[in-house]
Amino acid sequence: MTTLVGHHDQVAAFRDAFAGGRPHHAWLLTGPQGLGKALFAHEAATWLLAGCPAGEGLAVADDAPAARFMAAGSHLDFKYIAREEGSTGNLRAEIVIGQIVRRPDSVGQPLREFLAGTPMLGPRRVVVIDAADDMNRNTANALLKNLEEPSETTIFLLVSHMPGRLLPTIRSRCRTLRFQPLPDADVARVLDTAGVPPDEHDALVQAANGLPGRALALAETGLAALEKELAVLAATPPAAAPARAQALARSVAGKANVGRYTALLERAPAMLAAAARTRQGPARARAIADWEAASRLAGDAMPLQLEPGQVAFSLGMALARLSQP
């Protein structure tokens, strides 16, 4: 099972709050997406449901009942709320009010019913909302009632990538725990734990900018191989550049390569920017101009639904110009 890496200050602050005897009933876990906030929430919930055991961090013995129930997804005092599948089988765009208060089209047990009565397996219940930013206004107002009238037996953990989207009244009723990007060494540890080959770590860590979740997502796109291809393009003679750029365009075609295409849209402008910083005179001016054009193209590609092959070809040709004297 994946375990939390880093975030020692946040873990210590959370533990200390419960050691004091009167912890806050609602916590807002904030920071960029990909930091591990949801994993923190899951480990914190397991630790709470296990009775806040002594020891290092939020560790709970694997054979503890709370850990076994959480691993099986069957703990009766734990509620996880996230976007659900709609009638078409796709994820809804929002967390809907039926997940908080019973509605005719509700699927599963809504939060209000879960909170009725008393905890069943221990002294408290835990509710994780991931991500709270996904709640629409009606859902947020329905949740607010529970936050305004807190139960001594319930702890809320709200994951938020953009807390500014939340109702001020929700933010004001939560204790905020801010998460920061991890050092490169910790991101590499996450990749190692996930079984990513060591020879891919450098490229992934560099592209992740301290976000381990981002590093793992990029690993699935084959970023390390893509970086090598782009480096070859940047050293390709002008006569061979169109053929290599066409090969790059073919490699991002189709739904199966959306992740690779998304990685290309970020990495190509980043490589042009890095090259511009190392050059002087006309070569620097050309690299800057190519970086500006590539950044605009990459930024427009998804919103304007530009044809991926054409975008990839243009980005490939811009990289190939780096080989010109």
N, C-alpha and C positions, 0 to 999 in steps of 0.2 A: 504494500500500500504506500502511496506517495505520502511523505511527511514534510512538514513545514521546514524550510531552510531560512536561517537569518531571522530578522525582525525581533531580535532579543529584547529591545526596549519595550516594544508593544506587548510582548508576552509577559514581561516583568510587571508592566503597569496593570495589565489585566489580572494577573495573579494577586498583586498587592491589594487591588480593590476588593477582592473577595476574602482576603485574609483579614480585612478590617471589620467584617461582620455585617455591614450595611452597604452592599454594592449597589451601583446604579442598575435600574431595571431594563434600560435600553442603551445599546451601544451602536454608534455609527462608525463603520470601518471604511475609511476614505483613502483614496489614492488612485493613480492611474490603473487601468485595466491590465491584468497580467502580473500583478505583484504577488499574488497568493492570498488575497484577502478572503476569498471563499474557502480556501483550504484552512486558513486560520479560524474562520467561523466554525467549520466542521470539527476541527480539533478542539476548539474552545468548548463547543457544545458537548462533545464526548467527555471532556474533562469535568465539566459541570455536572453532567448526568451521572458520572462515576463518583461524585461526592467530593470533587476538588482534591484528589490525592496529592500527598507530598511527593517531592521528587523534582526532576529537572523539567523545566518548561511546562508544556501541556501534555506530557506523556501519560498514557494510560496503558496498563498491561494488556496485551492482546487477549488474554483469557478472562479479563474482567467482563462481567455481564453487560455493562454499558457498551464496551468496545465491541463485543460480539453482536449485540442487537443493532448498533449503528452500522457495522460492516454489512449486516444483512439487510439494512434498510427497514428494520421492523421495530425500532424503539417506540414504545407507546407514548412516551413523553417528549418526543421530538417532532417538530413540524418544519418542513422545508417548503418554501414558497418561491416559485420562479415562473417564468412564462410557460404556459402549457400548450399542448397541441389543440388546434381548433378543429372544426368539422371537416376541413379539407386535409387534415393530417399534417399540416405545417404548423410551426410554432406561431402562436399569436404574437402580434407586435407589442402587446402590453400585458402586464399582470392585471387581470380584470377583477371587478368587485365581487363576482361570484366566488372567488377564491377566499374572500374575507367574510362575506355574508351570503347565506344561502339564496340562490336565484334559481328560477325554473330550469335554466340550461347549465347549472353547475355540475361539474364532474368531480367526484371525490368529496372528502370532508372539508368544509370551509373552516377558516380559522376560528370563528366565533364558537362553532360546535366543539372544536378541539379544546378550547380554553374553558368550556363549561365543566363544572365539577372540580375535582382535585386531581393532582398527579397520581399515576397508577403504579409506577415502579420505584419511585423515590420521592425526595422532598421537593423537587422542582421540575418545571418543564422548560424547554428551550425552543424558540422560534427563530429560524434563519430566513431572511428575505434576500434573495440574490437575483437581480440587483434591485434595490429599492428605487433606483432611477427609472425602472421599467413600469412602475405603477402609474396608471392614469389618475386624473384628479379625484374621481369618485372613489377609486380604490384607496388612494392616500387618505382621503377624509374618513373612510370607513376604518382604516387602520388607526387613525389618530385617536379615535374613541378608546381603543385599547391602551394606547400610550398615555392618554390623559387620566385613565383610571387604572393605574398599574396594580397588578396582583403581586403579592410578596413571593409567590411561588413560580413566577414566570420571568424569564430573561429573554429579551429580544436582541438579536444580532442583525443589523441592517448593513449589507454590503452596498457601497456606493462608489461608482467611478466618477460621478459628476454631482457632488452634493448640492451644487447651486440649483439643480433642477428640482430638488425636494421642497416641499412646503416649509416655510420658515418655522411653522408650529411643530413640525416633525423634528427638524434639526434641534430646536430648542429643548425638546424633551429627551434628547439622547446625549450621552457622553461620547465625544468624538475621539477616536483613536486613529491617528494619521499614519499611513504607511509610506515609506520612501523607497526609491529604487535601490536594489541590492548591489553590493560590490561585485565586480566581475568574477571573483573567486567563488562567491556564493552561487551565481548564475551557472558557473561551470559545474559546481557540485550538484545542482538540480539536473543538469543534462546528464551527468555521470550516473546519478541515481535512476534516471529514466532509461538508461541503456543506450544513449546516443554515442556513437563511436567517437573516441578522443580526437581523431583527426578532423572532426567537424566542429569541435568546440570553439576554436578561435573565431571563425566566421560568424557563428551563431551568437557568441558573446558580444562581439563587436556590433552586430545588428540589433541586439536586444535592448541596449541602453538601460540595463539594470532591471529589466522586466523578465523574470524567468518564464512566465506563461507565454510571453511573446517568443522567447527562444525556442520553447518546445513546439509552438505552432509553426515557426519557420523551419524547424527540423523536419517536420512532416512534408514541407514543400520541396525538400531537397535543396535547401539554400546553399550548402557547401558546394555542391556540384554546379549550381547556377553561378556562384561567385567565380569559380574556376573558368567557366565559359565566358563570363564577362571580362575577366582578366585577359583571356586569349584574344577576345575581340579588340580590347584596348591596345594590343600589340600587333594586330593584323595589318599587313600592307594594304594600301588602297585598292589594288586590283582584286584582292581576295575578299574584301570587306562585304560586298553585296551578297555573296554566297553564304558567308557566315551569318550575316544579319537575317537572311531568309531562313536559315536553319533555326535560329533563335525564334523567329516568328512562328514557325511550325511547332516548336516545342511548347508554346503556350496556348495552342488551339484546343478548344473543347472544354466542357464542364469539368473534366477530370483534372485539368491543369490550372484551375482558377487560383489555387494557392501559389503556384509558381509564378503566374502572371502578376498577382498582387505583390509578391516579393520583388519581382523585376521593377515594378513601378516605383518602389522605394530605393532599391539598391543602385539602379542605373544613375539617377540624379546624384545620389550620395557619392558614387565613384567619380563622377565628373567634378563634383565640388572638391573632393580630396585631391584630384589631379590639378585643379586650378590653383590650389594653395601652394603647390610645389613648383610652379612654373613662373617664368618671367617674360616681360615684353609681349610681342604679338601672340606667342603660344598661350600665355596666360589669358589674354583678352579673348582668344578664340574659345578656350575652355570655359571661361565664364559665360560667354554667349551661348555655348552649347548647354551648359548647366541651366541657365535661365529658361531656354526653350524646352529642355527635357523636363524641368520641374513643372512648367505650365502644362505640358502634354500629359504628364503623369497625373497631375491634379485634376485634369478634365476627363481622363479616360473612363473612370467609373461613373461619375455623375452624368456625363454626356453619352455613355454607352458606346464609346468609340470601338471600332473593330480591333480586337486584341492583336491580330497579326500585323496590321499596319502600324499600330503603336509600337510593338516590339521591334519591327524593322527600323523605324525611325530612331528609337533609342539605341539600337545596335549600331547604326551608322554613326550616331553621335559619339559613341564610345570608340569606334574604329578611327575617328579623326584624331584621337589622342596619339596615334602612332605617327602622324605626319610631323615632319621636322618643323 
